[in-house]
Structure formats: C-alpha cells, structure tokens
Amino acid sequence: MKKTTLKDIAKQCNVSISTVSKALNNSDEISEETRFKIQEYARSVNYKPNLNALSLKNSRTRTIGILIPDMLNYFHAQVLKGIEKTAIEHNYKVIICITNDSFSKEKETLEMLSNGSVDGFIVSLAEETELKQDVGHFSKTIDFNLPVVMFDRVANEIMCDKVITNNFEAAKIAVKQLVNSGCKSIAFASAISHLKVSQDLYRGYKEGLLETGLIINDALIVNTRVDHYSGYESMLQPLFEQGSIDAILATNEEVALAAMKIALRKGMKIPENFSAIGFTNGVLARHSNPRLSTISQHGEIMGATATSLLINRLESDNEQPIKIKLIETHIVERDTTIPVKVSS
C-alpha cells in the first residue's frame, strides 16, 4: 500500500503543501477550520509524518535545491559550476532540477522539494513562468521559511535575494565599442523578443546608438521570436538586403554566427568590413571561425554569488535585508571585432 505523503493530503484538501505542514504543526497561521479538516483527513489515512517536513524550522539538511531552465545552455553550466564549488566549500550538497522552461514543472518541483528535502533554493525562472507572470509558488515557498535566491531571470515582485547583470548597460557599451572601432551601420538581432533579457538588450542597443549620434534605422532591426536555430538565417536575411550593414549585436551566439555565415557568403571580410558581438560567452564563441567576440555574464561568478547569499541567509540568526547583487559584464574581444585603439 502506497504511503500517504504531504502532497497527497494537499491534493485531497485542495491546499498547498506548506498549508498542510503548518496545519499538522498546529500553526496559528492556518484557520481552525482548515487545521481540523487537514488533521482529520491525515488521521483517517493513517498518515505517518516525515520528520523533516514537520520540523523545517528546527532541522537542517545542508542541501540546496537548484532550479534551472536548461541544462544544455553553457551559461547555466557555468552557473552550476560556481554553485557547486561554493556549496562544497561550505559543506552543503545540491539537488539540481531542470525545468525545461515549463511553468508547471517548475511549480511541481518547488513543491516536491519543499517537503523537507532542502534548506533553500537557487532559481532562474522558467520561460513559461516569465511569460505567464505567475510567481505565487515562490511567495508560498518563502512563506514556508524556505529562502529563495533568484539569478539571471528574476521576478522583481518576489521579495528575495537576487543576482543579476545590467543587460541594458552591456548592450549600450557593445554598441559604443563597435562605433569606436569604425562601424556606422549596426544591426540588432534577437530571436527571443518575448524575454526580458532581449528587451533590455534592445533598449541598450537603441540608447547606445543615440548616445553615439547614430540614427535608429528600423531596417537594421530584427526583433522577433524564432524557436529553432534552423530559422535564424532566413530571419536575418533582410538585414543584408538593404546593403549598408557593417556590424551586428545579437542576443545569443547562434544568431551572431548565423549572421556571420551570411556576411561571408556575400563576400564580406570579418572584421574588416563586418563585425559581430554575441550575448553570453559560450563554447561556440570560442570555437567558431572566426572566433566570436561576446558579452560575458560571468556565469560562474553569478552562481558562486547566489550560493553565498543563500548560505549567509540560512546561517544567520538575524533577519537580513533583501540583497540584490549586480555582476558586471564585459566584452571578450576575439576575431569578429576590430580592437579599439586607446589614446595615450
């Protein structure tokens, strides 16, 4: 016979797992009617409590739950490297869960690990969660005294520690670097226009043009949603048809590389008369030919910072103010940009 769990009781009583645990602990936060209903049902099914789940405030697992959208993304791999290294240094273990950008999987995983398996969470929002703007499951987790640290994709309305980069500023700096190297017709290309990271980069691109005295030319902007790299070249083709493009800022490496392929087919020389900068500093950038200049988010530093924030909160006896840590980006210059001469 299957053992009844907190999740089973929560489903039967139409409440959250945290509500069940609080009711079984006779918490005053739960109404008397709800406590009675949950406790009666638990007795009727002969529920045997998970001691970890019922004493989260007093017990520690020294385990951190990690929720990331995509394991194949090089940036997330770097973040995980920073998380694990820092966790080990502080004698913590990690449980790594992949949401595959699914809202329901993210919510289900958060609830599952909230049964006493972990002391807190480090999270980058799933794409569906960002689009739905439904982050109530994180509020419930925090209310259950399980701290959350968000990184990269964060929910501003959730009161928790966060680790971010200034993507707006990063794009602005990239545009200025391209202008200083002699580029005058700089395109912007995004296949992820629905995500905040792309929107911030787009705003930074436009601001960079304005601050350097260049006009914003709609013919040099492709800002759309394409879900597979096989569609990138056809997405980018119109940028080259008007003939004046001499540089591109792309929201990921794959889009930048697709633009480079088109430029080379058209007989353009890189970087002499076509430059490219991609966002995130992954494996493709290092091994492309020519090697791609990129904006680095420093994923390992981001992961280490998020872990330190969470451990500090877990091990502090006092209530701490919410912290937001900004990780500075920088441009990694490779073969697709002309080095900017610094005047002496």
C-alpha positions in Angstrom: 0.0 0.0 0.0 1.3 3.4 -1.0 2.4 5.6 1.9 0.4 8.9 2.1 2.5 12.0 1.6 2.0 15.7 2.4 1.4 16.2 -1.3 -1.4 13.6 -1.3 -3.1 15.4 1.7 -2.6 18.8 0.0 -4.3 17.5 -3.2 -7.2 15.9 -1.3 -7.8 19.0 0.8 -7.2 21.4 -2.1 -4.5 23.4 -0.3 -0.7 23.8 -0.7 1.9 21.5 0.8 3.0 24.3 3.1 -0.5 24.7 4.5 -0.7 21.0 5.2 2.6 21.1 7.1 1.6 24.2 9.1 -1.8 22.6 9.9 -0.2 19.4 11.2 2.1 21.6 13.3 -0.9 23.4 14.8 0.3 26.7 13.3 -1.8 29.8 14.2 -1.2 31.0 10.6 -3.9 28.4 9.5 -7.5 28.8 10.3 -9.0 26.5 12.9 -11.5 25.1 10.3 -8.7 24.3 7.9 -6.4 22.8 10.6 -9.3 20.5 11.7 -10.1 19.4 8.2 -6.4 18.6 7.4 -5.7 16.8 10.7 -8.9 14.7 10.5 -8.0 13.6 7.0 -4.4 12.8 8.0 -5.7 10.6 10.8 -8.2 8.9 8.5 -5.5 7.8 6.2 -3.1 6.9 9.0 -0.6 9.5 7.8 2.9 9.0 9.2 4.7 12.3 9.2 8.1 13.0 7.6 10.0 14.5 10.5 12.0 16.7 8.1 8.8 18.1 6.7 7.3 18.8 10.1 10.3 20.5 11.6 11.8 22.6 8.9 12.3 25.5 11.3 14.4 23.3 13.6 16.2 20.9 11.3 18.8 21.3 8.6 19.5 19.1 5.6 22.5 21.2 4.4 21.1 20.7 0.9 20.3 23.4 -1.6 17.7 22.9 -4.4 18.7 24.3 -7.8 16.1 25.0 -10.5 17.5 26.0 -13.9 15.6 26.2 -17.2 18.0 24.4 -19.5 21.0 22.0 -18.8 22.4 22.3 -22.3 22.9 26.1 -22.1 26.6 26.8 -21.5 25.8 29.8 -19.3 23.7 27.6 -16.9 26.5 25.0 -16.9 28.9 27.8 -15.7 26.4 29.0 -13.1 26.2 25.4 -11.8 29.9 25.2 -11.6 30.0 28.2 -9.4 27.1 27.0 -7.2 28.6 23.6 -6.6 32.1 24.8 -5.9 30.8 27.3 -3.3 28.4 24.8 -1.8 31.1 22.2 -1.3 33.4 24.8 0.4 30.6 25.4 3.0 29.8 21.7 3.4 26.5 21.9 1.5 25.1 19.4 -1.1 23.0 20.4 -4.1 20.0 18.8 -5.8 19.8 20.0 -9.4 16.5 20.1 -11.2 15.8 21.1 -14.8 12.5 22.8 -15.5 12.8 22.7 -19.3 11.3 26.2 -19.3 8.0 24.7 -18.1 5.9 26.6 -15.5 4.1 23.5 -14.3 7.4 21.6 -13.9 9.0 24.5 -12.0 6.0 24.7 -9.6 5.8 21.0 -9.1 9.5 20.7 -8.4 9.4 23.5 -6.0 6.6 21.9 -4.0 8.2 18.5 -4.1 11.5 19.7 -2.7 9.7 21.8 -0.1 8.8 18.7 1.9 12.0 18.8 3.9 14.5 17.8 1.2 16.3 21.1 1.0 17.0 24.2 3.2 16.5 26.7 0.4 16.5 27.3 -3.4 18.6 29.0 -6.1 16.4 29.6 -9.1 16.4 31.0 -12.6 12.8 31.4 -13.8 11.4 29.1 -16.5 10.4 30.8 -19.7 6.8 30.0 -19.3 6.8 31.5 -15.8 8.3 34.7 -17.1 5.7 34.9 -19.8 2.7 34.0 -17.5 4.0 36.4 -14.8 2.7 33.9 -12.3 5.2 33.6 -9.5 2.9 32.8 -6.5 4.6 29.5 -5.9 7.8 31.3 -4.9 5.9 33.5 -2.4 4.5 30.4 -0.8 7.9 28.8 -0.6 9.3 31.9 1.1 6.3 32.0 3.5 7.2 28.4 4.5 10.6 29.7 5.7 12.5 28.3 2.8 14.6 31.2 1.4 15.0 31.7 -2.4 17.8 33.3 -4.3 17.0 34.2 -8.0 19.6 34.7 -10.7 19.6 36.0 -14.3 15.8 35.6 -14.9 14.3 37.0 -11.8 10.8 38.1 -10.6 11.0 41.7 -9.4 7.8 41.3 -7.3 9.2 38.4 -5.2 11.0 39.7 -2.1 14.1 37.6 -2.2 17.8 38.0 -2.8 18.8 38.3 -6.5 21.9 38.1 -8.6 21.6 40.0 -11.9 23.6 41.6 -14.7 22.8 45.0 -16.3 22.0 43.8 -19.7 20.8 47.3 -20.8 24.2 48.8 -20.0 26.0 45.8 -21.6 24.3 46.4 -24.9 25.0 50.1 -24.8 28.7 49.5 -24.2 28.8 47.0 -27.0 27.3 49.5 -29.5 29.8 52.2 -28.4 32.7 49.8 -28.8 31.5 48.9 -32.4 31.2 52.6 -33.2 34.6 53.4 -31.8 36.1 50.7 -34.0 34.6 52.4 -37.1 31.2 50.8 -37.5 28.4 53.1 -38.7 25.6 50.8 -39.6 25.0 48.5 -36.7 22.2 45.9 -36.7 20.3 44.4 -33.8 19.1 40.8 -34.0 17.0 38.9 -31.5 15.1 35.6 -31.8 13.9 35.8 -28.2 12.0 39.1 -28.2 9.5 37.7 -25.7 12.1 37.5 -22.9 13.1 40.4 -20.7 16.8 39.8 -21.4 16.2 40.6 -25.0 14.0 43.6 -24.2 16.8 45.0 -22.0 19.4 44.5 -24.7 17.2 46.1 -27.3 16.8 49.2 -25.1 20.5 49.3 -24.5 21.2 49.0 -28.3 18.9 51.9 -29.1 20.4 54.1 -26.3 23.9 53.2 -27.5 23.1 54.5 -31.0 21.5 57.7 -29.7 24.5 58.4 -27.4 27.0 58.0 -30.3 25.0 60.2 -32.7 23.7 57.4 -34.9 20.1 57.2 -36.0 17.8 54.2 -35.2 17.2 52.5 -38.5 14.3 50.0 -38.4 15.7 48.3 -41.5 18.6 47.2 -39.3 16.5 45.7 -36.5 15.2 42.1 -36.4 13.4 41.7 -33.1 11.2 38.6 -33.2 10.7 35.1 -31.8 12.2 32.1 -33.6 12.2 28.9 -31.6 14.9 27.0 -33.6 18.3 27.9 -35.0 17.3 26.5 -38.4 15.2 29.6 -38.9 17.9 32.1 -37.9 19.4 32.7 -41.4 16.1 33.4 -43.0 15.3 35.7 -40.1 18.5 37.6 -40.7 18.5 37.8 -44.5 16.5 41.1 -44.8 19.2 42.9 -42.8 21.7 42.2 -45.6 19.4 43.0 -48.5 19.5 46.8 -47.9 23.3 46.6 -48.3 24.7 49.0 -45.7 25.1 46.7 -42.7 28.7 46.6 -41.2 28.1 45.2 -37.7 25.6 43.2 -35.7 24.7 42.9 -32.0 22.9 39.6 -31.4 21.1 38.4 -28.3 22.8 35.0 -28.4 25.8 33.3 -30.0 23.8 31.2 -32.6 22.2 34.3 -34.1 25.6 36.1 -34.3 27.1 33.1 -36.0 24.2 32.8 -38.5 24.8 36.5 -39.4 28.5 35.8 -39.9 27.7 33.0 -42.3 25.5 35.3 -44.4 28.2 38.0 -44.4 30.9 35.6 -45.5 28.7 34.3 -48.3 28.2 37.8 -49.5 32.0 38.3 -49.7 32.3 40.5 -46.7 35.5 40.2 -44.7 35.4 39.8 -40.9 36.2 42.0 -39.1 37.5 44.4 -41.8 34.0 45.3 -43.1 31.7 43.3 -40.9 31.9 43.0 -37.1 29.8 40.9 -34.7 29.2 40.7 -31.0 27.0 38.0 -29.4 25.5 37.9 -25.9 26.8 35.2 -23.5 30.3 33.8 -23.7 29.9 30.1 -24.5 31.7 27.3 -26.3 30.5 28.3 -29.8 32.1 31.7 -29.5 35.5 30.2 -28.6 35.5 27.6 -31.4 33.8 29.4 -34.3 35.8 30.5 -37.3 36.5 33.4 -36.9 36.1 33.3 -33.1 33.2 35.4 -31.9 33.5 38.5 -29.7 30.9 38.3 -26.9 29.4 40.0 -23.9 30.3 37.7 -20.9 27.8 37.4 -18.0 30.4 35.6 -15.8 28.1 32.6 -15.0 30.5 31.0 -12.5 30.7 34.2 -10.5 27.0 34.6 -10.7 26.5 31.0 -9.3 29.0 31.5 -6.6 27.4 34.8 -5.5 23.9 33.3 -5.4 25.2 30.4 -3.3 26.9 32.7 -0.8 23.8 34.8 -0.5 21.7 31.8 0.3 24.1 30.2 2.8 24.6 33.6 4.6 20.8 33.8 4.9 20.5 30.2 6.1 23.2 30.6 8.7 22.3 34.0 10.0 20.4 34.2 13.3 19.1 37.7 12.5 16.6 38.9 9.8 18.6 40.4 6.9 17.5 42.9 4.4 16.9 41.7 0.8 20.1 41.9 -1.2 20.5 42.5 -5.0 24.0 41.8 -6.3 25.0 43.2 -9.7 27.6 41.1 -11.7 29.4 43.4 -14.1 29.6 42.2 -17.7 32.5 42.8 -20.0 33.2 42.4 -23.7 35.5 39.5 -24.6 37.3 40.6 -27.8 38.1 37.9 -30.3 38.3 37.9 -34.1 35.0 39.4 -35.1 35.6 42.9 -33.8 38.4 45.4 -34.6 40.3 46.3 -31.5 39.6 49.8 -30.3 42.7 51.9 -30.0 43.0 53.6 -26.7 44.6 57.0 -27.0 47.5 57.7 -24.7 
